Amino acid sequence: MKLFPKEINFFEIFDQMASNVRKGTTCMVGLLKDFDRVEDRVQEIYSIEQQGDIYTHDVMKKLNKSFLTPIDREDIHALATRMDDILDRIWAVADRIKIFRITTGRPDALEMARDIDRTVEVIDRAMQELRQKNYEHVQEHCIEINRLENRVDRNYKTALASLFEGETDPILIIKWKDIYEHLESAANCCEDVANSLEAILLKHG
């Protein structure tokens, strides 16, 4: 006997959410790499972020209708909201680039974005392993997520130092400092997802 109805498959929604977040990070990399289609890329990221909200609301709605769940309700809630947080930060990066009328990228911002994209790829794999109850592999992915987050954090500090030392335009300093902060925050949100996964492993691993 199944513990929950077939139509309430939270793991399937998590897979969809992780795939959608990956679309967002990949698009963010493209935005920071090439500034010839800023409007199009920003609009694409906005649409991805809106789809993320739909997935999150779907999880909450189904959670309210479910009596039995495959993992604890608070863990389902935490995973959904923390994955949505990643997309919120990605959208913040794209929005700032549009508002600030940034037309030229910085290599350190692109490198941070690429590491975030790699991190979300690992999150995607971790979600698939969680669905299959391969808890040992989930733990390995969490370690890799933490490693990548640490690398983004180091690159963030290096990028700020380079910005203050090498940039003479104070307005550009303010703009890029804000963008860097949102990139670093996106990496922190990835680590929050890993923390949620590890909390699940403590109960089920």
C-alpha positions, 0 to 999 in steps of 0.5 A: 500500500502506498503511503500517499496518492500517486497524484501527490508525488513531492519528489517529482515536483522537486525534480521539476523545481531543480530542473527549473532552477538549473535553467535559471542559473544557466541563463544567468551564466549566459547573461553575464557572459554575453551582453548582446541580448540583455532584455531577452535573457532578463525576461527569460530569467523572470519567466523561470522565476515565475515558474519556480513560484508556481512549483512552490505554491503547488508543493504548499497546496498539496502539502496542505491536502496530504495526510501522509508524506514520504518525508517530514512535512517541515522538510518538504516545506524547507526544500521547496522554499530554499530552492525557490530562494535560489531563483529569487537571488538569480532574478535579483542579479538579472534585475540589477543588470537591467536596472543598472544598465550594465553593458560590459561583464566582469570575469569574476562575476561570470566565474561565480555564476558558473560555480553556482550553475555547477552547484545547482547541477549537483542539487539536481542530482541530489534530488534524484538520489533522494527520490531513489533513497540513495542516501549515501550519494545524497551525502556526497552531493551535499559535500560537493555543494558545500565545497562549491559554495566555499569557492564562490565565497572566496571568489566573492571576497577576491572580486570585491577586493579587485573591484575596490582596487581597480575600478575608479568609477564610484557608481560602477563600484556600487552597482557591481558590489550589489550584483556580487552580493546577490551572486554570493547570496545565491550560493548561500541559498544553495548551501541552505538546500544542502543543509535541508537535505542533510537534515533529512538524511539524519532522519532517514539515512 
